[in-house]
Amino acid sequence: MKFGNPLKILCVIIFIAFISCFSSLFIGSAGCAASVDASPAEEWSKSYGGPYGDGVWSLAKASDGGYVLTGYTSMLGQGSDLWLFKVDGSGNAVWQKILGGSGEDAGYYVREVSDDGYVVTGSTASLGIGEERLWLLKMDKNGSLQWSRVFGGFVSSSGDGGWSLDESGDGGYIVTGYTQSFGSGKKDLWLLKTDGDGELQWEKAFGGREDDVGMSVVRTGDGGYVAAGRTASFGKGGDDIWLLKTDSQGTEEWNKTFGGKSDDAAFQVIETDGGLAVVGRTESGIRDKRIILIKTDPAGQKLWDRTYQGSSGTSLQRTSDGGFIIAGRLDSEKTGRDALLIKTDSDGREQWSLPISAEGDGIGTFALEIADGAYVFAGIANPSRSEAEDAWLRKYGAARPEGEAEANFGNETVKGTILQGSPQTTPQGSLLGSLQDSLQGSSDAAENVQNLTGSRENLSKFEKIFKDELQ
């Protein structure tokens, strides 16, 4: 057998190797990135709650290295109540506050503010006459209530709520959500500006004849505000992603819509170097890639968009390397509903995607980078009971070994009282009584709610508030 000229054979081998490397760089770059950028490893997992419906919608890092979370709980047996609790850097509970009455009450967003206290926005159906109202509360760093404000219809509310807030730069706060008590349509995007004591300075409603909702707001470098959400009054059809920019007084400067003929919605907007970034959900593209990240310039002109395998992206934050971390969820016929954590580079290119499985359904609601390559992740999960859910908090650290792709649910569950050997505060009685007691300092009394039962609410209850955006 003749093998030919060895020099020619060597040249052919080198040429084939070159072509293979070239192809891997330019054709298979996404696959290469996935192998280089390993997903992080779980360090610990905690769940919190009582026997029935409890969940967390928002997470903030505290200046002392701990975390504060807000959401809802049924531990007091009065439907759902607004739930605010603090944990240390290892996820061990420090204190909790439960505020609510006979109606449905929930916290949707929490932020640590400049005095190391916390401001929470959400909705309450326990104060006033009519349906839900927007609720804004201020707590000090120890969880004592400093003030509480409710906004909505004058005598009765047709349905108003707050989804997000930011500090306004002058000691006050900017809040966005939705209102059916004011404006020109069914729901309108609602923007409210308060002073440092929560007293209203101005409010504006934006929208058309259909539903329009603000899901996130951020103060921009020029002193104005950008709200993100969804609009059915404008755009190409169905719900579209909506960005709305105002000046410091709430006067509209521009608004932009993004989407197709199907439903699209934004859940969080952040300011980035040279523009804005917004994450949400799209049904206008590829069926299994419904998480969308859009980058715009400061005037709202789209620079690029990326879609990722998953069903909804609910949280967006910058990372120390200039990229983004996204929390959301992934639905599949095989595993059901799983929480999801996605890391991208600064141009939105996916570096890794980590499905996070529970025994039952789970969703990711918020994620933060707490150090270079370390993350905390919050969500809601049904650990074993079909008619209940728990608040869920995880920490991830160093990169996972290559090939280990999925995290499993929980290694520690704290049921009933969320405090392990620490004083727990749970205001008693009606909502008004709870607020009064908190202001008088009596909320420091220890209380055990181990045996209290709540209403049998499940994950679908609060998904209805999102009007299919989490579906």
C-alpha positions as CSV (number, residue, x, y, z in Angstrom):
1,M,0.0,0.0,0.0
2,K,1.2,3.5,-0.9
3,F,0.9,6.3,1.6
4,G,1.9,9.1,-0.7
5,N,4.3,11.9,0.0
6,P,4.6,12.4,3.8
7,L,5.0,16.2,3.4
8,K,1.7,16.4,1.5
9,I,0.0,14.3,4.1
10,L,1.3,16.6,6.9
11,C,0.0,19.7,5.0
12,V,-3.4,18.2,4.6
13,I,-3.5,17.4,8.3
14,I,-2.5,20.9,9.2
15,F,-5.1,22.4,6.8
16,I,-7.9,20.2,8.3
17,A,-6.9,21.2,11.8
18,F,-6.9,24.9,10.9
19,I,-10.4,24.6,9.3
20,S,-11.7,22.8,12.4
21,C,-10.4,25.5,14.7
22,F,-11.7,28.3,12.5
23,S,-15.2,26.7,12.4
24,S,-15.2,26.3,16.2
25,L,-14.4,29.9,16.6
26,F,-17.0,31.4,14.3
27,I,-19.6,28.8,13.8
28,G,-19.7,27.1,17.2
29,S,-18.9,30.0,19.4
30,A,-22.0,29.6,21.6
31,G,-21.0,26.0,22.3
32,C,-17.4,26.9,23.1
33,A,-18.6,29.7,25.4
34,A,-20.8,27.2,27.3
35,S,-17.9,24.9,27.9
36,V,-15.5,27.6,29.0
37,D,-17.9,29.5,31.3
38,A,-19.0,26.9,33.8
39,S,-22.1,27.6,35.9
40,P,-21.6,28.3,39.6
41,A,-21.8,25.7,42.4
42,E,-24.5,25.8,45.1
43,E,-23.2,26.7,48.6
44,W,-26.5,26.5,50.5
45,S,-30.2,26.5,50.0
46,K,-33.0,27.6,52.4
47,S,-36.7,27.7,52.3
48,Y,-39.0,29.6,54.6
49,G,-42.7,29.6,55.4
50,G,-45.6,28.0,57.1
51,P,-47.9,25.1,56.1
52,Y,-49.5,26.9,53.2
53,G,-48.8,29.7,50.8
54,D,-45.7,31.7,51.2
55,G,-43.4,33.3,48.6
56,V,-40.9,36.0,47.9
57,W,-40.9,38.4,44.9
58,S,-37.9,40.6,45.6
59,L,-34.5,40.5,47.2
60,A,-32.1,43.2,48.3
61,K,-28.6,43.0,49.8
62,A,-28.2,44.6,53.2
63,S,-25.2,46.7,54.1
64,D,-24.3,44.3,56.9
65,G,-23.9,41.4,54.5
66,G,-27.3,39.9,55.0
67,Y,-30.4,40.0,52.8
68,V,-33.9,41.3,53.0
69,L,-36.8,39.8,51.2
70,T,-40.4,40.7,50.6
71,G,-43.4,38.8,49.3
72,Y,-46.5,37.2,50.9
73,T,-47.4,34.7,53.6
74,S,-50.5,33.0,54.9
75,M,-49.0,32.0,58.2
76,L,-51.4,34.2,60.2
77,G,-54.4,32.6,58.7
78,Q,-55.9,35.9,57.3
79,G,-55.5,35.2,53.6
80,S,-52.2,36.5,52.3
81,D,-50.3,39.2,54.2
82,L,-47.3,41.3,53.2
83,W,-44.2,39.6,54.4
84,L,-40.8,41.2,55.0
85,F,-37.9,39.3,56.5
86,K,-34.2,39.6,57.1
87,V,-31.6,36.9,56.9
88,D,-27.9,36.9,57.6
89,G,-25.2,36.1,55.0
90,S,-25.8,32.4,55.5
91,G,-29.5,32.5,55.1
92,N,-30.4,32.3,58.8
93,A,-33.4,34.3,59.7
94,V,-32.9,37.4,61.8
95,W,-36.3,39.0,62.0
96,Q,-39.6,39.1,60.1
97,K,-42.6,41.4,59.8
98,I,-46.1,40.2,58.8
99,L,-48.5,43.0,57.9
100,G,-52.0,42.5,56.6
101,G,-55.7,42.3,57.3
102,S,-58.6,40.3,56.1
103,G,-57.9,41.2,52.4
104,E,-55.1,40.1,50.2
105,D,-51.8,41.9,50.8
106,A,-48.4,41.4,49.3
107,G,-45.0,43.1,48.9
108,Y,-43.6,43.1,45.4
109,Y,-40.4,45.0,45.7
110,V,-37.9,45.9,48.4
111,R,-34.9,48.2,48.3
112,E,-32.3,49.1,50.9
113,V,-32.1,52.9,51.1
114,S,-29.5,55.5,52.1
115,D,-30.2,55.3,55.9
116,D,-29.7,51.5,55.8
117,G,-33.5,51.0,56.2
118,Y,-35.8,49.4,53.7
119,V,-38.7,50.7,51.5
120,V,-41.3,48.2,50.2
121,T,-44.0,48.6,47.7
122,G,-46.9,46.3,46.9
123,S,-50.6,46.2,47.2
124,T,-53.2,45.9,49.9
125,A,-56.9,45.0,49.8
126,S,-57.2,45.5,53.6
127,L,-57.1,49.3,53.8
128,G,-59.8,51.5,52.3
129,I,-63.0,50.6,50.5
130,G,-63.1,48.8,47.2
131,E,-60.3,46.7,45.6
132,E,-56.6,46.7,46.1
133,R,-54.5,49.9,46.6
134,L,-50.9,50.7,46.1
135,W,-49.0,50.2,49.4
136,L,-45.7,51.9,50.3
137,L,-43.9,51.2,53.6
138,K,-40.6,52.3,55.2
139,M,-38.8,50.2,57.8
140,D,-35.7,50.9,59.8
141,K,-32.7,48.5,59.6
142,N,-34.1,46.4,62.5
143,G,-37.5,46.0,60.8
144,S,-39.5,48.5,62.9
145,L,-42.1,50.3,60.8
146,Q,-41.5,54.0,60.4
147,W,-44.4,54.9,58.2
148,S,-47.0,53.4,55.9
149,R,-48.8,55.1,53.0
150,V,-51.6,53.9,50.8
151,F,-52.5,55.3,47.4
152,G,-55.5,54.8,45.1
153,G,-59.0,56.0,44.5
154,F,-60.2,58.7,46.9
155,V,-63.1,56.9,48.4
156,S,-62.8,53.5,46.8
157,S,-60.2,51.9,44.6
158,S,-60.9,50.0,41.3
159,G,-57.6,48.2,41.5
160,D,-54.2,49.9,42.1
161,G,-50.8,48.4,42.9
162,G,-47.1,49.0,43.1
163,W,-44.5,46.8,41.4
164,S,-41.2,48.6,41.8
165,L,-39.5,51.6,43.3
166,D,-36.2,53.6,43.3
167,E,-34.7,56.4,45.3
168,S,-35.4,59.7,43.6
169,G,-32.1,61.4,44.5
170,D,-33.7,64.1,46.6
171,G,-34.4,62.0,49.7
172,G,-37.7,60.7,48.3
173,Y,-38.9,57.8,46.2
174,I,-40.3,57.0,42.7
175,V,-42.8,54.2,42.4
176,T,-44.4,52.5,39.4
177,G,-47.3,50.1,39.1
178,Y,-50.8,50.3,37.7
179,T,-54.0,52.1,38.4
180,Q,-57.6,51.6,37.4
181,S,-58.8,54.5,39.5
182,F,-57.2,57.2,37.2
183,G,-56.1,57.5,33.6
184,S,-57.7,56.8,30.3
185,G,-58.0,53.1,30.0
186,K,-58.5,49.8,31.9
187,K,-55.2,49.7,33.6
188,D,-52.7,52.6,33.2
189,L,-49.0,52.7,34.0
190,W,-48.8,54.7,37.2
191,L,-45.8,56.8,38.3
192,L,-45.8,58.3,41.8
193,K,-43.2,60.6,43.4
194,T,-43.1,60.9,47.2
195,D,-40.9,62.7,49.6
196,G,-38.8,60.9,52.3
197,D,-41.8,60.4,54.5
198,G,-43.9,58.9,51.7
199,E,-46.0,61.9,51.2
200,L,-47.2,62.2,47.6
201,Q,-45.6,65.0,45.6
202,W,-47.0,64.2,42.2
203,E,-48.5,61.3,40.2
204,K,-48.9,60.6,36.5
205,A,-50.9,57.9,34.6
206,F,-49.8,56.9,31.1
207,G,-51.6,54.7,28.7
208,G,-54.4,54.2,26.2
209,R,-57.7,52.4,26.1
210,E,-56.3,49.0,26.9
211,D,-54.2,47.6,29.8
212,D,-50.9,49.3,30.4
213,V,-48.7,48.4,33.4
214,G,-45.4,49.6,34.9
215,M,-43.4,46.7,36.2
216,S,-40.0,48.4,37.0
217,V,-38.7,51.9,37.4
218,V,-35.2,53.3,37.7
219,R,-33.8,56.8,38.2
220,T,-31.5,57.7,35.4
221,G,-28.2,59.7,35.4
222,D,-29.9,62.8,34.2
223,G,-32.3,62.9,37.2
224,G,-35.3,61.6,35.2
225,Y,-37.0,58.2,35.4
226,V,-37.5,55.2,33.1
227,A,-40.4,52.8,33.6
228,A,-40.7,49.5,31.9
229,G,-43.6,47.2,31.6
230,R,-46.2,46.2,29.0
231,T,-48.8,48.0,26.9
232,A,-51.8,46.7,25.0
233,S,-52.7,50.2,23.8
234,F,-49.7,50.8,21.6
235,G,-47.3,48.7,19.6
236,K,-47.7,46.0,17.1
237,G,-50.5,43.9,18.7
238,G,-51.3,42.1,21.9
239,D,-49.0,43.2,24.7
240,D,-45.7,44.8,23.8
241,I,-42.7,45.6,25.9
242,W,-42.9,49.3,26.9
243,L,-40.2,51.7,27.9
244,L,-41.3,55.2,29.1
245,K,-38.9,58.0,29.9
246,T,-39.8,61.1,31.9
247,D,-38.0,64.1,33.4
248,S,-37.7,64.6,37.1
249,Q,-41.3,66.0,37.3
250,G,-42.9,63.1,35.5
251,T,-43.3,64.8,32.1
252,E,-42.9,62.3,29.3
253,E,-39.8,62.7,27.1
254,W,-40.2,59.6,25.0
255,N,-41.7,56.1,24.9
256,K,-40.8,53.0,22.9
257,T,-42.4,49.7,22.3
258,F,-40.8,46.4,21.4
259,G,-42.5,43.2,20.3
260,G,-44.4,41.4,17.6
261,K,-48.0,40.4,17.1
262,S,-48.0,38.1,20.1
263,D,-47.7,39.1,23.8
264,D,-44.4,40.6,25.1
265,A,-43.7,42.1,28.5
266,A,-40.9,43.7,30.4
267,F,-40.2,42.9,34.1
268,Q,-37.1,44.8,35.0
269,V,-35.1,47.7,33.6
270,I,-31.7,48.9,34.7
271,E,-29.4,51.7,33.6
272,T,-26.2,50.6,32.0
273,D,-23.1,52.2,30.6
274,G,-24.4,54.0,27.6
275,G,-28.0,53.2,27.8
276,L,-30.6,50.9,29.3
277,A,-31.2,47.1,29.5
278,V,-34.5,45.4,30.0
279,V,-35.5,41.8,30.6
280,G,-38.8,40.1,30.0
281,R,-40.8,37.6,28.1
282,T,-41.6,37.3,24.4
283,E,-44.1,35.1,22.5
284,S,-43.2,36.7,19.2
285,G,-40.1,34.7,18.4
286,I,-38.9,31.1,18.8
287,R,-41.2,29.0,21.0
288,D,-38.6,27.6,23.4
289,K,-36.7,30.9,23.6
290,R,-39.1,33.2,25.4
291,I,-36.7,35.1,27.7
292,I,-35.6,38.3,26.1
293,L,-32.9,40.9,26.9
294,I,-32.9,44.2,25.1
295,K,-30.2,46.8,25.2
296,T,-31.0,50.4,24.1
297,D,-29.2,53.7,23.9
298,P,-30.2,56.5,26.3
299,A,-33.0,57.6,23.9
300,G,-34.5,54.1,23.9
301,Q,-33.3,53.1,20.4
302,K,-32.6,49.4,20.4
303,L,-28.9,48.4,20.0
304,W,-29.4,44.7,20.2
305,D,-31.7,42.0,21.6
306,R,-31.0,38.4,22.7
307,T,-33.4,35.5,23.5
308,Y,-32.6,32.6,25.7
309,Q,-34.1,29.2,26.3
310,G,-36.7,29.6,29.0
311,S,-40.2,30.8,29.7
312,S,-39.9,34.1,31.5
313,G,-37.1,36.4,32.7
314,T,-38.2,38.3,35.9
315,S,-35.0,39.9,37.3
316,L,-32.0,41.6,35.7
317,Q,-28.8,42.9,37.4
318,R,-25.3,43.9,36.2
319,T,-22.4,41.8,37.2
320,S,-18.9,42.9,38.1
321,D,-17.5,41.8,34.7
322,G,-19.9,44.0,32.9
323,G,-22.4,41.2,32.1
324,F,-25.8,40.4,33.3
325,I,-27.5,37.9,35.6
326,I,-31.1,36.9,34.9
327,A,-33.5,35.1,37.1
328,G,-36.6,33.4,35.6
329,R,-38.1,30.0,34.9
330,L,-38.0,27.2,32.4
331,D,-41.0,25.0,31.5
332,S,-40.7,21.6,30.0
333,E,-42.9,18.6,29.5
334,K,-40.3,16.3,31.2
335,T,-39.5,18.3,34.4
336,G,-42.4,20.6,34.7
337,R,-41.6,24.1,35.9
338,D,-38.1,24.9,37.1
339,A,-36.4,28.0,38.2
340,L,-33.6,29.3,36.0
341,L,-30.5,31.4,36.4
342,I,-28.7,32.8,33.3
343,K,-25.4,34.6,33.0
344,T,-24.4,36.7,30.0
345,D,-21.5,38.8,28.9
346,S,-21.8,42.6,28.3
347,D,-23.3,42.0,24.8
348,G,-25.9,39.6,26.1
349,R,-24.2,36.5,24.8
350,E,-25.1,33.6,27.1
351,Q,-22.2,32.2,29.1
352,W,-24.1,29.7,31.1
353,S,-27.7,28.7,32.0
354,L,-28.6,26.8,35.2
355,P,-32.0,25.1,35.6
356,I,-32.8,24.8,39.4
357,S,-35.2,22.0,40.1
358,A,-37.7,21.6,43.0
359,E,-39.7,18.6,43.9
360,G,-42.7,20.4,42.5
361,D,-42.9,23.6,40.5
362,G,-40.5,26.4,41.0
363,I,-39.9,29.9,39.6
364,G,-37.0,32.3,40.0
365,T,-38.0,35.8,41.0
366,F,-34.8,37.7,41.8
367,A,-31.0,37.3,41.6
368,L,-28.1,39.4,42.7
369,E,-24.3,39.1,42.3
370,I,-22.9,39.5,45.8
371,A,-19.2,39.1,44.9
372,D,-17.2,38.3,41.8
373,G,-18.7,35.1,40.6
374,A,-21.0,34.6,43.6
375,Y,-24.8,35.0,43.5
376,V,-27.9,34.8,45.6
377,F,-31.1,33.7,44.1
378,A,-34.7,34.0,45.4
379,G,-37.9,32.4,44.2
380,I,-41.0,30.4,45.0
381,A,-41.2,26.6,45.1
382,N,-43.7,23.8,45.9
383,P,-41.4,21.5,47.8
384,S,-43.8,18.6,48.3
385,R,-47.3,19.8,48.8
386,S,-49.5,20.6,45.8
387,E,-51.5,23.2,47.7
388,A,-48.6,25.2,49.2
389,E,-45.4,27.0,48.3
390,D,-42.4,28.3,50.1
391,A,-40.1,31.2,49.8
392,W,-36.7,30.0,48.5
393,L,-33.2,31.4,48.8
394,R,-30.0,30.0,47.5
395,K,-26.4,31.0,47.3
396,Y,-24.0,30.1,44.5
397,G,-20.2,30.4,44.6
398,A,-17.3,29.0,42.6
399,A,-17.8,27.5,39.1
400,R,-19.4,24.0,39.0
401,P,-17.4,21.1,37.7
402,E,-17.8,20.7,33.9
403,G,-20.8,18.5,33.1
404,E,-22.7,19.2,36.3
405,A,-25.5,21.2,34.9
406,E,-28.4,21.1,37.3
407,A,-29.0,22.0,41.0
408,N,-31.5,20.0,43.0
409,F,-34.0,21.5,45.4
410,G,-33.1,22.5,48.9
411,N,-30.9,21.1,51.6
412,E,-32.6,22.9,54.5
413,T,-36.1,23.9,55.2
414,V,-37.3,26.2,57.9
415,K,-41.1,25.7,58.5
416,G,-43.6,27.4,60.7
417,T,-41.6,30.2,62.3
418,I,-38.8,31.2,60.1
419,L,-36.6,32.1,63.1
420,Q,-34.4,29.5,64.6
421,G,-33.9,30.4,68.3
422,S,-34.1,34.2,67.5
423,P,-36.9,36.6,68.6
424,Q,-39.6,36.8,65.9
425,T,-42.0,39.8,65.4
426,T,-45.4,39.3,64.0
427,P,-47.9,42.2,64.5
428,Q,-51.3,40.9,65.7
429,G,-54.9,41.8,65.0
430,S,-56.1,44.0,62.2
431,L,-53.9,45.8,59.7
432,L,-54.5,49.2,61.4
433,G,-53.7,47.6,64.8
434,S,-50.5,46.1,63.3
435,L,-49.3,49.4,62.0
436,Q,-50.1,51.2,65.2
437,D,-48.4,48.5,67.3
438,S,-45.3,48.6,65.1
439,L,-45.0,52.3,65.4
440,Q,-45.3,52.1,69.2
441,G,-42.5,49.5,69.2
442,S,-44.6,46.7,70.5
443,S,-43.8,44.6,67.5
444,D,-40.6,43.5,69.2
445,A,-42.6,40.9,71.3
446,A,-41.7,37.3,70.5
447,E,-44.4,35.3,68.7
448,N,-44.5,31.7,67.7
449,V,-46.7,31.0,64.6
450,Q,-45.7,27.3,64.3
451,N,-49.4,26.2,64.7
452,L,-51.1,29.0,62.9
453,T,-52.8,28.0,59.6
454,G,-53.3,30.1,56.5
455,S,-55.5,30.0,53.5
456,R,-54.7,27.3,51.0
457,E,-53.3,29.5,48.3
458,N,-51.0,28.2,45.6
459,L,-48.6,29.6,43.0
460,S,-51.3,30.2,40.5
461,K,-53.0,32.8,42.7
462,F,-50.2,35.4,42.4
463,E,-49.6,34.4,38.8
464,K,-53.0,35.8,38.0
465,I,-51.8,39.2,39.1
466,F,-49.2,39.0,36.4
467,K,-52.0,38.4,33.8
468,D,-50.3,35.4,32.2
469,E,-46.9,37.1,32.1
470,L,-45.6,34.3,34.2
471,Q,-47.5,31.6,32.4
